[in-house]
């Protein structure tokens, strides 16, 4: 399993819809509870550069940052709805 943090400078709902379609088509787990921040969980051999290349097409006018989080436990804390916490606890820290 690979984990990625994606941040965008700005986005539109249409762009976000296209990105959701892209990640759902590939079966990626995703979290998007904060504006312009996405967390992805993948089981394939994708990497940060490949995700960046997709972002450049979907969000051509937005600067982005893609970070791959190494395997193992990752410390985190959030202040949001319970569903947000559940995904982080059950999927992100798997």
C-alpha positions in Angstrom: 0.0 0.0 0.0 1.2 3.5 -0.9 0.0 6.7 0.7 0.1 10.2 -0.9 -0.7 13.7 0.3 -1.7 16.0 -2.5 -2.1 19.8 -2.0 -3.4 22.2 -4.6 -3.2 26.0 -4.8 -6.8 26.2 -6.1 -9.4 24.1 -7.8 -12.9 24.2 -9.2 -15.7 21.7 -8.5 -15.5 20.5 -12.1 -11.7 19.8 -11.7 -12.3 18.0 -8.4 -15.0 15.9 -10.1 -12.6 14.9 -12.8 -10.0 14.0 -10.3 -12.5 11.9 -8.2 -13.4 10.1 -11.4 -9.7 9.4 -12.1 -9.0 8.0 -8.6 -12.3 6.0 -8.4 -11.6 4.4 -11.8 -8.3 3.1 -10.5 -9.8 1.9 -7.2 -7.7 4.2 -5.0 -8.9 5.0 -1.5 -9.3 8.7 -1.0 -10.0 11.4 1.6 -11.0 15.0 0.7 -12.4 16.6 3.8 -10.3 19.8 3.5 -10.4 22.1 0.5 -7.6 21.5 -1.9 -6.1 18.6 0.1 -6.4 15.0 -0.9 -5.1 11.9 0.7 -4.7 8.8 -1.6 -4.1 5.2 -0.8 -3.1 2.9 -3.7 -2.2 -0.7 -4.2 -0.5 -0.2 -7.6 3.0 1.0 -8.5 2.1 4.7 -9.1 4.4 7.3 -7.8 4.4 11.0 -6.9 5.6 12.1 -10.3 2.8 10.1 -12.1 0.2 11.7 -9.8 1.7 15.1 -10.4 1.4 14.6 -14.2 -2.3 13.8 -13.9 -2.8 16.9 -11.7 -1.1 19.0 -14.4 -3.7 18.0 -16.9 -6.8 18.2 -14.6 -5.6 21.4 -12.8 -3.5 23.2 -15.4 -3.5 26.6 -13.6 -2.9 25.3 -10.1 0.4 24.7 -8.4 0.5 21.4 -6.6 2.6 19.3 -4.2 2.5 15.5 -4.0 4.2 13.7 -1.1 4.5 10.0 -0.7 4.2 8.9 2.9 6.5 5.9 3.8 5.0 2.6 4.9 4.3 2.1 8.6 2.5 4.1 11.3 2.0 7.8 10.6 1.2 10.1 13.4 -1.8 12.4 12.7 -4.5 14.3 14.5 -7.6 16.0 13.2 -10.5 18.1 14.2 -13.4 17.3 12.0 -16.4 15.1 11.6 -16.3 11.5 12.9 -16.4 10.1 9.3 -13.2 11.9 8.6 -11.6 10.4 11.6 -12.9 6.9 10.7 -11.3 6.9 7.3 -8.0 8.1 8.6 -8.0 5.6 11.4 -9.2 2.6 9.3 -7.6 3.3 5.9 -4.7 5.7 6.2 -3.1 3.9 9.2 -3.8 0.4 7.9 
